[in-house]
Amino acid sequence: MSDRSPISISQAYQILGLQPGASFEEVKQAFRQLAKTCHPDSCLDPQAKITAEEKFKEINQAYEKLKSHQSNEKNSQSSPTSTNPNTNIKVNVNPTSAEAFYQRAMEKAQRGKYSEAIEDFTQAIRLNPNYIEAYKFRGLACAKLGYENRANSDERNARELELKLKIQQRKTESKPKTPVSQPEPAPKPKTQVSPWQCIHTLKHTNWVSSITISPDGQTIASADSDENIKLWHLETGNLLYTLVGHTHSIKCVAFSPDGETLVSAGNDGKVFLWQVSTGKLLETVKVHPSAIYSIVFGADGETIFSGGKDNTIKVFHLGMAQLLNVFKGHANYVNSLAIFPNSQILVSGSADDRIKIWNLQTQKILHTLIGHAGWINSVAISPDGKTLASGSHDQTIKLWEIDTGKLITTLVGHRNSVWSVAFSSDGQYLVSGATDCTVKLWNVSTGEPLYTLGSHKDWVYSVACSPNSKTVVSSSRDMTVKIWRYES
């Protein structure tokens, strides 16, 4: 049964296994349960996946039918429109446009309600099949829930729509325009030429979710959604090794303080240990019950801190193969961690829109920083340990005093979610990457933007700075890693 074949109300109830007249809560519960058990991503056999996809479409159609039906019944019973007696204008309280559904979906996604957000993104796409941003963010929500096939499908749809849009724009621009007499425009102010140049573009076969630079500044590690990690020579851009072993999407990578070991983690909750000099897998440890989104090493090179989908931060000792502690305090996914070993400070950023500063000696929360209006996607600590930077889904970067927890300033310039921030080793500038596809540099002391290094063709997921502050590396959903060099 396809979306083009209308179904009756009774058929919709039957598909969801419900009796006619079931409440909307019962309808929603039945839909969610069937969506989980019948989802195509759970099928390995190609033929079974095709059958599951048809069944999944049927379930979605039944749910949308009943949701629309019950909404109409509720409207007729409770008159959900308010009338102003003076103007006699009716105001509809239910979203009816694609934009309204999209905005509601974004609000739900920011609160970590990804399943509900997916439903509203889908409604927006039904009303506007060319809604590129709705495809992109639905894909992101699907990726958060581990629905990789759906995420990849939405990514392809968004890319195709963007290509069509570019072709249309080119055709429009190529049409001759009637000359109009206009006053001569004022000369544009000269913009400062950026001394940063892209010297290498390194290619993956899928989205590059995380990158890091080794402490000696010689090696880049980059992880992609095809479950591969690549080690590159920073100076030449040459590929050293491809690390194969993950069976789920990789979300984070980190070098040990001595640079001899690399750890990686992802959707399966496991931590993988790799020998950097040979690219060999040393060990695999199950740390979290579900996805791990961030991982950092302690100063001893044996302790790792990981944050993930279970809302916790876990402290694991590699040498002893033992879980030492579990930090609880966040109300949603822990998306990012940063550590400053000299003062025993750990910082965590979460999808609950909160940042927490932890004292590792007392294992207590020193400060909870509130100020962002969306997920905290990335946190970073300045080299002197005094300043914290946070990048958020609300399109801003904030700088905070670590000792007091006070907000210093807010950096505004990105036009979409900020996914990654990193300080230069000299602490003079901050680099950021965002879903507006750009990489930006900021003056830490003034909070002013310095340069836009350039742009990727898709969202920038991760950025890192070299130990000499002369090189910036960025990774993107466009399946590339770019190396930017300061050319004085």
Solvent accessible surface area in square Angstrom, and as a share of the most:
residue,aa,sasa,rsa
1,M,90,0.40
2,S,49,0.31
3,D,78,0.40
4,R,222,0.81
5,S,51,0.33
6,P,122,0.77
7,I,10,0.05
8,S,53,0.34
9,I,48,0.24
10,S,71,0.46
11,Q,78,0.35
12,A,0,0.00
13,Y,10,0.04
14,Q,140,0.62
15,I,30,0.15
16,L,7,0.03
17,G,67,0.64
18,L,35,0.18
19,Q,146,0.65
20,P,97,0.61
21,G,67,0.65
22,A,13,0.10
23,S,57,0.37
24,F,69,0.29
25,E,115,0.51
26,E,89,0.40
27,V,0,0.00
28,K,41,0.18
29,Q,119,0.53
30,A,18,0.14
31,F,16,0.07
32,R,72,0.26
33,Q,102,0.45
34,L,43,0.22
35,A,16,0.12
36,K,140,0.59
37,T,86,0.50
38,C,32,0.19
39,H,7,0.03
40,P,13,0.08
41,D,40,0.21
42,S,76,0.49
43,C,30,0.18
44,L,172,0.86
45,D,78,0.40
46,P,99,0.62
47,Q,116,0.52
48,A,42,0.33
49,K,46,0.20
50,I,97,0.49
51,T,83,0.48
52,A,13,0.10
53,E,70,0.31
54,E,77,0.34
55,K,78,0.33
56,F,20,0.08
57,K,95,0.40
58,E,32,0.14
59,I,0,0.00
60,N,28,0.14
61,Q,21,0.09
62,A,0,0.00
63,Y,2,0.01
64,E,25,0.11
65,K,73,0.31
66,L,0,0.00
67,K,37,0.15
68,S,62,0.40
69,H,54,0.24
70,Q,28,0.13
71,S,42,0.27
72,N,90,0.46
73,E,78,0.35
74,K,137,0.58
75,N,47,0.24
76,S,92,0.59
77,Q,146,0.65
78,S,69,0.45
79,S,79,0.51
80,P,32,0.20
81,T,54,0.31
82,S,69,0.44
83,T,69,0.40
84,N,67,0.34
85,P,124,0.78
86,N,138,0.71
87,T,75,0.44
88,N,115,0.59
89,I,107,0.54
90,K,144,0.61
91,V,88,0.50
92,N,84,0.43
93,V,97,0.56
94,N,55,0.28
95,P,36,0.23
96,T,91,0.53
97,S,56,0.36
98,A,15,0.11
99,E,85,0.38
100,A,36,0.28
101,F,24,0.10
102,Y,24,0.09
103,Q,87,0.39
104,R,87,0.32
105,A,0,0.00
106,M,25,0.11
107,E,93,0.42
108,K,36,0.15
109,A,5,0.04
110,Q,44,0.20
111,R,126,0.46
112,G,17,0.16
113,K,95,0.40
114,Y,3,0.01
115,S,53,0.34
116,E,46,0.20
117,A,0,0.00
118,I,12,0.06
119,E,22,0.10
120,D,3,0.01
121,F,1,0.00
122,T,21,0.12
123,Q,30,0.13
124,A,0,0.00
125,I,15,0.08
126,R,102,0.37
127,L,94,0.47
128,N,55,0.28
129,P,85,0.53
130,N,102,0.52
131,Y,28,0.11
132,I,29,0.15
133,E,58,0.26
134,A,0,0.00
135,Y,25,0.10
136,K,14,0.06
137,F,8,0.03
138,R,34,0.12
139,G,1,0.01
140,L,11,0.06
141,A,2,0.02
142,C,0,0.00
143,A,10,0.07
144,K,22,0.10
145,L,40,0.20
146,G,35,0.33
147,Y,50,0.19
148,E,43,0.19
149,N,68,0.35
150,R,54,0.20
151,A,0,0.00
152,N,41,0.21
153,S,40,0.26
154,D,4,0.02
155,E,9,0.04
156,R,138,0.50
157,N,50,0.25
158,A,1,0.00
159,R,85,0.31
160,E,95,0.43
161,L,25,0.12
162,E,43,0.19
163,L,102,0.51
164,K,119,0.50
165,L,81,0.40
166,K,106,0.45
167,I,72,0.37
168,Q,110,0.49
169,Q,89,0.39
170,R,154,0.56
171,K,128,0.54
172,T,84,0.49
173,E,128,0.57
174,S,88,0.57
175,K,132,0.56
176,P,135,0.85
177,K,163,0.69
178,T,116,0.67
179,P,126,0.79
180,V,109,0.63
181,S,117,0.75
182,Q,139,0.62
183,P,121,0.76
184,E,163,0.73
185,P,113,0.71
186,A,85,0.66
187,P,128,0.81
188,K,180,0.76
189,P,118,0.74
190,K,201,0.85
191,T,119,0.69
192,Q,142,0.63
193,V,131,0.75
194,S,26,0.17
195,P,27,0.17
196,W,10,0.04
197,Q,89,0.40
198,C,54,0.32
199,I,57,0.29
200,H,54,0.24
201,T,60,0.35
202,L,12,0.06
203,K,150,0.64
204,H,13,0.06
205,T,95,0.55
206,N,22,0.11
207,W,15,0.05
208,V,0,0.00
209,S,24,0.16
210,S,11,0.07
211,I,11,0.06
212,T,24,0.14
213,I,20,0.10
214,S,4,0.03
215,P,62,0.39
216,D,97,0.50
217,G,12,0.12
218,Q,94,0.42
219,T,14,0.08
220,I,0,0.00
221,A,0,0.00
222,S,0,0.00
223,A,0,0.00
224,D,0,0.00
225,S,22,0.14
226,D,56,0.29
227,E,57,0.26
228,N,35,0.18
229,I,0,0.00
230,K,29,0.12
231,L,1,0.00
232,W,16,0.06
233,H,52,0.23
234,L,10,0.05
235,E,105,0.47
236,T,61,0.36
237,G,11,0.10
238,N,89,0.46
239,L,86,0.43
240,L,80,0.40
241,Y,83,0.32
242,T,56,0.33
243,L,3,0.02
244,V,107,0.62
245,G,30,0.28
246,H,10,0.05
247,T,98,0.57
248,H,86,0.38
249,S,6,0.04
250,I,1,0.01
251,K,48,0.20
252,C,9,0.06
253,V,11,0.06
254,A,12,0.09
255,F,19,0.08
256,S,4,0.02
257,P,68,0.43
258,D,98,0.51
259,G,13,0.13
260,E,116,0.52
261,T,28,0.16
262,L,0,0.00
263,V,0,0.00
264,S,0,0.00
265,A,0,0.00
266,G,0,0.00
267,N,30,0.15
268,D,20,0.10
269,G,0,0.00
270,K,76,0.32
271,V,0,0.00
272,F,12,0.05
273,L,13,0.07
274,W,3,0.01
275,Q,66,0.29
276,V,22,0.13
277,S,81,0.52
278,T,54,0.31
279,G,14,0.14
280,K,132,0.56
281,L,79,0.39
282,L,98,0.49
283,E,71,0.32
284,T,59,0.34
285,V,19,0.11
286,K,111,0.47
287,V,12,0.07
288,H,2,0.01
289,P,96,0.60
290,S,34,0.22
291,A,6,0.05
292,I,0,0.00
293,Y,21,0.08
294,S,11,0.07
295,I,8,0.04
296,V,24,0.14
297,F,14,0.06
298,G,5,0.05
299,A,66,0.52
300,D,89,0.46
301,G,21,0.20
302,E,71,0.32
303,T,14,0.08
304,I,1,0.00
305,F,12,0.05
306,S,0,0.00
307,G,0,0.00
308,G,0,0.00
309,K,57,0.24
310,D,39,0.20
311,N,48,0.24
312,T,15,0.09
313,I,1,0.00
314,K,28,0.12
315,V,11,0.06
316,F,14,0.06
317,H,32,0.14
318,L,18,0.09
319,G,57,0.55
320,M,108,0.48
321,A,62,0.48
322,Q,95,0.42
323,L,76,0.38
324,L,79,0.40
325,N,36,0.19
326,V,48,0.28
327,F,12,0.05
328,K,149,0.63
329,G,41,0.39
330,H,16,0.07
331,A,82,0.64
332,N,21,0.11
333,Y,23,0.09
334,V,0,0.00
335,N,14,0.07
336,S,11,0.07
337,L,10,0.05
338,A,12,0.09
339,I,33,0.17
340,F,33,0.14
341,P,46,0.29
342,N,134,0.69
343,S,58,0.37
344,Q,60,0.27
345,I,16,0.08
346,L,0,0.00
347,V,0,0.00
348,S,0,0.00
349,G,0,0.00
350,S,0,0.00
351,A,0,0.00
352,D,27,0.14
353,D,30,0.16
354,R,82,0.30
355,I,1,0.00
356,K,18,0.08
357,I,0,0.00
358,W,8,0.03
359,N,31,0.16
360,L,25,0.12
361,Q,140,0.62
362,T,77,0.45
363,Q,93,0.41
364,K,133,0.56
365,I,67,0.34
366,L,80,0.40
367,H,50,0.22
368,T,57,0.33
369,L,7,0.03
370,I,110,0.56
371,G,42,0.41
372,H,12,0.05
373,A,72,0.56
374,G,0,0.00
375,W,4,0.01
376,I,0,0.00
377,N,10,0.05
378,S,11,0.07
379,V,9,0.05
380,A,12,0.10
381,I,23,0.12
382,S,6,0.04
383,P,61,0.39
384,D,87,0.45
385,G,12,0.12
386,K,135,0.57
387,T,22,0.13
388,L,0,0.00
389,A,0,0.00
390,S,0,0.00
391,G,0,0.00
392,S,0,0.00
393,H,7,0.03
394,D,34,0.18
395,Q,76,0.34
396,T,24,0.14
397,I,1,0.00
398,K,20,0.09
399,L,2,0.01
400,W,7,0.02
401,E,69,0.31
402,I,7,0.04
403,D,119,0.62
404,T,67,0.39
405,G,13,0.13
406,K,134,0.57
407,L,85,0.42
408,I,87,0.44
409,T,45,0.26
410,T,48,0.28
411,L,3,0.02
412,V,106,0.61
413,G,35,0.34
414,H,9,0.04
415,R,172,0.63
416,N,32,0.16
417,S,1,0.01
418,V,0,0.00
419,W,31,0.11
420,S,10,0.06
421,V,8,0.05
422,A,17,0.13
423,F,20,0.08
424,S,0,0.00
425,S,52,0.33
426,D,77,0.40
427,G,20,0.19
428,Q,124,0.55
429,Y,20,0.08
430,L,1,0.00
431,V,0,0.00
432,S,0,0.00
433,G,0,0.00
434,A,0,0.00
435,T,5,0.03
436,D,17,0.09
437,C,27,0.16
438,T,16,0.09
439,V,0,0.00
440,K,28,0.12
441,L,2,0.01
442,W,2,0.01
443,N,40,0.20
444,V,28,0.16
445,S,102,0.66
446,T,83,0.48
447,G,11,0.10
448,E,105,0.47
449,P,77,0.49
450,L,74,0.37
451,Y,42,0.16
452,T,64,0.37
453,L,12,0.06
454,G,22,0.21
455,S,65,0.42
456,H,8,0.03
457,K,185,0.78
458,D,6,0.03
459,W,2,0.01
460,V,0,0.00
461,Y,29,0.11
462,S,13,0.08
463,V,9,0.05
464,A,12,0.10
465,C,21,0.13
466,S,3,0.02
467,P,61,0.39
468,N,97,0.50
469,S,10,0.07
470,K,96,0.41
471,T,4,0.02
472,V,0,0.00
473,V,0,0.00
474,S,0,0.00
475,S,0,0.00
476,S,0,0.00
477,R,1,0.00
478,D,15,0.08
479,M,67,0.30
480,T,19,0.11
481,V,0,0.00
482,K,34,0.14
483,I,0,0.00
484,W,11,0.04
485,R,42,0.15
486,Y,76,0.29
487,E,85,0.38
488,S,134,0.86
